[in-house]
Amino acid sequence: MSLDIGEVEGVLERLLLREGRPVLLAGESVALDCAVAADGLLPLFVIAGEALWREAKGEGFSLKTEPDDGALLGYKLAEIGTGSFKAVMLATMEAMFQAAGPNGIIVEDLGRVWSASTRRAEAAQSVGDADENATQAGSGSMERSKAETI
């Protein structure tokens, strides 16, 4: 079941209002309604949050974007396919926190948050794969040793 994007927009708007920090794009303050809109900056916030969630939990939110000529970025967030509302908001808030500077939330830093999280998740996956391969290889050699001794 998909999450209601309008609800995500509304809660994010209330959080930003309460926090009182501006959202900055290229050093300029972005209107709050644009920052939280599915055809504004919301896709960037949620995609960065999804990367953090995937790093922590190994799964994403099945996000779907679609082209939109009227959208700020040329695309809009069309669907949040899975995940709980709380998980999406928690991850999105963490991404915002990591992209925050002394003067506000820096939109360009959401890309840094996404990249760093993705690199860490890929590195952890590589280590996990290597550990699994070593365990399988070690297990096979132990079985041969037992067989050879008998």
Residue pairs with C-beta under 8 A, 6 or more apart in sequence:
2 79
2 80
2 81
3 61
3 80
3 83
3 85
3 88
5 38
5 42
5 77
5 79
5 80
7 85
8 42
8 46
8 80
8 85
8 88
8 89
8 92
9 36
9 37
9 38
9 42
10 36
11 89
12 36
12 42
12 45
12 89
12 92
13 32
13 33
13 36
15 93
16 23
16 32
16 35
16 36
16 105
17 32
21 100
21 104
21 105
22 29
22 30
22 103
22 104
22 105
23 29
23 30
23 32
23 35
23 41
23 104
23 105
23 107
24 30
24 101
24 103
24 104
24 105
24 106
24 107
25 41
25 107
25 108
26 108
29 104
30 40
30 41
30 107
33 40
34 40
34 41
34 72
35 41
35 42
36 42
37 72
38 76
38 77
38 78
39 68
39 70
39 71
39 72
39 76
39 77
40 71
40 72
40 73
41 72
41 73
41 107
42 77
43 63
43 65
43 73
43 75
43 76
43 77
44 73
44 107
44 110
44 111
45 92
45 95
45 96
45 110
46 61
46 63
46 77
46 80
46 88
46 92
47 63
47 110
47 114
48 92
48 95
48 98
48 99
48 110
48 111
48 113
48 114
48 117
49 88
49 90
49 91
49 92
49 93
49 94
49 95
50 60
50 61
50 63
50 91
51 95
51 113
51 114
51 117
51 118
51 121
52 91
52 94
52 95
52 98
52 113
52 117
53 59
53 60
53 61
53 83
53 87
53 88
53 91
54 60
54 117
54 118
54 121
55 117
55 118
55 120
55 121
55 124
57 87
59 82
59 83
60 82
60 83
61 80
61 81
61 82
61 83
61 87
61 88
61 91
62 79
62 80
62 81
62 82
62 83
63 77
63 79
63 80
63 81
64 77
64 78
64 79
64 81
65 75
65 76
65 77
65 78
66 75
66 76
66 78
67 74
67 75
68 74
68 75
68 76
80 88
95 110
95 113
95 114
96 105
98 109
98 113
99 105
99 106
99 107
99 109
99 110
99 112
99 113
100 106
100 109
101 109
